[in-house]
Amino acid sequence: FEDLPRDHPLRRFFDQFREAPTPRGVRPRERSPQRPRPVAQGSGFFISEDGYIVTNNHVIEGGSEYTIVLHDGTELKADLVGADPRTDLAVLKAQSSQKFTYVDFADESKMRVGDWVVAVGNPFGLGGTVTAGIISARGRDIGASFYDDFIQIDAAVNRGNSGGPTFNLAGEVVGVNTAIFSPSGGNVGIAFAIPAAL
């Protein structure tokens, strides 16, 4: 980790757990306790030039502050616009006046089982990652909510990919990475995305 830039999100994440050296003459138990800072990570994507972002509700749930880390490491504060636990979707708005590159949604009627897709996200906080696969099935009910109608994909999706987009080969979003089937806790090649139409 020493080779990572000082402002890299992964380095900052691990730095918060490093033990600070004990000053001379002070016993460790005499140091003032530091307040724990809970941190959750996930993925998301811009859907408008003015900074609206789609992610999963379970990514932002229980949060009081939201920080967006762009691909180049730029950090922006964000406001929660809305969240819906029933669909597991949420919308954030970046606190910035800059113009963002955003994505378009695919026409779901043109999606077919066997179509190639790529899943984009931030698995395990490693940063932007792309994996490839195909649409394995449509209309999957996994018992997650009232609106179960997931796209099943076989691209590698892991913890931290939640809220990221699944693209078709035209660069359009076909779904939002949401869940994995994982008896072992890791990727086994079965992931589920909320359809773009929803």
Wavefront OBJ file of the C-alpha trace (Angstrom):
o trace
v 0.000 0.000 0.000
v 2.962 2.315 0.345
v 3.026 2.789 -3.447
v -0.535 4.139 -3.515
v -0.922 7.927 -3.816
v -1.671 9.676 -0.495
v -5.171 10.668 -1.657
v -6.135 7.203 -2.965
v -9.443 6.054 -1.364
v -8.085 2.587 -0.535
v -5.069 4.068 1.273
v -7.253 6.492 3.260
v -9.547 3.621 4.196
v -6.719 1.531 5.686
v -4.901 4.510 7.250
v -7.819 5.052 9.612
v -7.101 1.665 11.248
v -3.364 2.136 11.735
v -2.251 2.417 15.326
v -0.757 5.828 16.109
v 2.567 5.670 18.000
v 2.284 6.244 21.732
v 3.882 9.545 22.839
v 6.711 9.211 25.411
v 5.471 9.040 28.959
v 1.892 8.248 27.993
v 0.547 4.803 28.547
v -1.709 3.522 25.758
v -4.825 3.417 27.935
v -4.399 7.100 28.811
v -4.839 8.248 25.222
v -8.197 9.766 24.433
v -10.399 7.268 22.615
v -11.088 8.039 18.975
v -14.664 7.994 17.836
v -15.202 5.172 15.328
v -16.094 6.387 11.840
v -18.424 3.922 10.137
v -17.787 3.657 6.428
v -19.777 1.826 3.768
v -18.825 1.584 0.131
v -20.708 0.835 -3.028
v -21.050 1.918 -6.620
v -23.262 4.218 -8.643
v -23.515 6.047 -11.956
v -24.467 9.475 -13.274
v -27.772 9.703 -15.117
v -27.676 13.437 -15.843
v -25.168 16.123 -16.731
v -26.002 18.080 -13.563
v -24.947 15.286 -11.200
v -27.834 12.959 -10.382
v -26.587 9.483 -9.467
v -28.368 6.133 -9.234
v -27.286 3.516 -6.701
v -28.897 0.887 -4.470
v -30.869 1.767 -1.363
v -28.851 -0.770 0.644
v -25.660 1.139 -0.290
v -26.861 4.418 1.273
v -29.219 3.040 3.922
v -28.549 4.465 7.386
v -26.078 7.012 6.058
v -25.919 10.605 7.273
v -23.197 11.872 4.916
v -22.448 10.825 1.365
v -19.179 11.206 -0.509
v -18.750 10.379 -4.172
v -15.290 9.357 -5.319
v -14.835 9.800 -9.053
v -12.579 7.603 -11.168
v -9.747 10.166 -10.960
v -9.936 10.239 -7.139
v -11.864 13.524 -6.903
v -14.181 13.513 -3.891
v -17.518 15.333 -3.924
v -20.152 15.609 -1.236
v -23.619 14.470 -2.235
v -27.181 14.898 -1.021
v -29.730 12.119 -0.822
v -32.587 12.961 -3.197
v -34.684 9.877 -2.567
v -34.547 6.214 -1.615
v -36.958 3.320 -1.987
v -36.338 0.159 0.066
v -39.003 -1.769 -1.880
v -37.160 -1.444 -5.192
v -33.730 -1.104 -3.500
v -33.001 2.042 -5.522
v -31.701 5.443 -4.414
v -30.814 8.737 -6.081
v -28.051 11.099 -4.946
v -27.146 14.577 -6.230
v -23.503 15.655 -6.365
v -22.810 19.019 -4.696
v -21.013 20.459 -7.706
v -21.744 22.811 -10.576
v -19.520 20.905 -12.998
v -20.957 18.958 -15.931
v -20.718 15.194 -15.613
v -20.510 12.478 -18.232
v -23.651 10.404 -17.839
v -25.140 7.215 -19.235
v -28.355 6.335 -21.037
v -30.713 3.461 -20.290
v -31.236 0.637 -22.776
v -34.546 -0.332 -24.335
v -35.424 -3.382 -22.255
v -37.582 -4.859 -25.026
v -34.406 -5.418 -27.064
v -32.558 -7.350 -24.330
v -32.220 -11.072 -24.891
v -30.868 -13.973 -22.883
v -27.356 -14.569 -24.216
v -26.592 -10.877 -24.877
v -23.123 -9.816 -23.747
v -22.976 -7.386 -20.816
v -20.299 -5.740 -18.688
v -20.707 -5.014 -14.983
v -18.926 -1.953 -13.629
v -18.311 -1.208 -9.969
v -16.027 -0.880 -6.975
v -15.578 -4.435 -5.634
v -14.088 -4.531 -2.128
v -13.175 -0.845 -2.460
v -10.460 -1.602 -5.019
v -11.689 1.056 -7.443
v -13.259 1.020 -10.879
v -13.515 -2.546 -12.154
v -15.150 -4.000 -15.255
v -16.176 -7.654 -15.660
v -17.863 -9.312 -18.626
v -20.528 -11.960 -19.033
v -23.916 -12.592 -20.566
v -27.533 -12.191 -19.564
v -28.267 -15.664 -18.195
v -31.964 -15.200 -17.479
v -34.671 -12.577 -17.103
v -37.545 -12.214 -14.666
v -35.789 -13.860 -11.728
v -37.598 -13.815 -8.380
v -35.015 -14.095 -5.585
v -37.325 -13.184 -2.711
v -35.702 -9.778 -2.226
v -38.741 -7.547 -2.461
v -42.248 -7.030 -3.766
v -40.834 -6.020 -7.175
v -38.653 -9.077 -7.855
v -37.978 -9.131 -11.602
v -34.205 -9.332 -11.784
v -31.881 -9.804 -14.725
v -29.509 -12.682 -13.963
v -25.985 -12.175 -15.283
v -22.881 -14.337 -15.067
v -20.340 -11.484 -14.922
v -18.228 -11.464 -11.758
v -19.964 -9.236 -9.194
v -18.794 -8.943 -5.591
v -19.366 -6.836 -2.466
v -18.956 -3.194 -3.431
v -20.388 -3.658 -6.928
v -23.872 -2.893 -5.601
v -25.378 0.151 -7.271
v -23.062 -0.005 -10.269
v -24.329 -0.289 -13.830
v -24.578 -3.340 -16.056
v -24.022 -2.193 -19.644
v -24.873 -3.737 -22.979
v -22.223 -3.572 -25.703
v -23.721 -0.293 -26.985
v -22.758 1.356 -23.670
v -26.354 1.615 -22.427
v -27.383 0.618 -18.904
v -29.476 -2.544 -18.889
v -29.547 -2.879 -15.104
v -28.262 -1.902 -11.668
v -26.022 -4.491 -9.957
v -27.870 -5.428 -6.793
v -27.341 -8.943 -5.450
v -25.275 -12.082 -5.805
v -25.998 -15.730 -5.140
v -23.134 -16.764 -2.925
v -23.166 -19.758 -0.590
v -19.452 -19.116 0.048
v -19.646 -15.313 0.436
v -17.695 -14.687 -2.781
v -18.461 -14.580 -6.476
v -19.753 -17.845 -7.940
v -20.865 -16.388 -11.247
v -24.508 -15.649 -10.490
v -25.464 -12.001 -10.042
v -28.708 -10.078 -10.240
v -29.419 -6.614 -11.605
v -32.515 -4.432 -11.325
v -33.798 -3.931 -14.898
v -33.249 -0.498 -16.466
v -37.003 -0.126 -17.082
v -37.656 -0.108 -13.328
l 1 2 3 4 5 6 7 8 9 10 11 12 13 14 15 16 17 18 19 20 21 22 23 24 25 26 27 28 29 30 31 32 33 34 35 36 37 38 39 40 41 42 43 44 45 46 47 48 49 50 51 52 53 54 55 56 57 58 59 60 61 62 63 64 65 66 67 68 69 70 71 72 73 74 75 76 77 78 79 80 81 82 83 84 85 86 87 88 89 90 91 92 93 94 95 96 97 98 99 100 101 102 103 104 105 106 107 108 109 110 111 112 113 114 115 116 117 118 119 120 121 122 123 124 125 126 127 128 129 130 131 132 133 134 135 136 137 138 139 140 141 142 143 144 145 146 147 148 149 150 151 152 153 154 155 156 157 158 159 160 161 162 163 164 165 166 167 168 169 170 171 172 173 174 175 176 177 178 179 180 181 182 183 184 185 186 187 188 189 190 191 192 193 194 195 196 197 198
